[in-house]
Amino acid sequence: MGECAGSPQFTHISFDDFRIVHDNLTGGNRTIRGRLVPFCLFTDPELARVGLNESEARKLAIPYRLARIPMAAVLRTRTLSETRGFHEGPNQCGY
């Protein structure tokens, strides 16, 4: 689906494209407008981000809140027994 839609070619985006098309074919009204696309670096530990980082938000004078979540709250870290540390990043107001 993603290759046809012209979206970024990531598996998770392709699956989201499918869900949008499926929902629209069955009476929904979904769009990709405003969709946030996560970027991932498959290292150990894995790194990912969605949207702006804290310094980018500050530079653009965009109000933000910093979200800090214990890694133990992330299901995959519990599955792998690697729950040490925190996940943090800016959470733009309105999201």
Long-range contacts (C-beta under 8 A, 24 or more apart in sequence): 5-32, 7-32, 8-37, 10-37, 10-40, 12-38, 13-37, 36-95, 45-82, 45-85, 49-89, 50-89, 51-90, 51-92, 51-95, 52-90, 52-92, 53-89, 53-90, 54-89, 54-90, 57-90, 57-92, 62-92, 63-92, 63-93, 64-90, 64-91, 64-92, 64-93, 65-90, 65-91, 65-93, 66-90, 66-91, 67-91
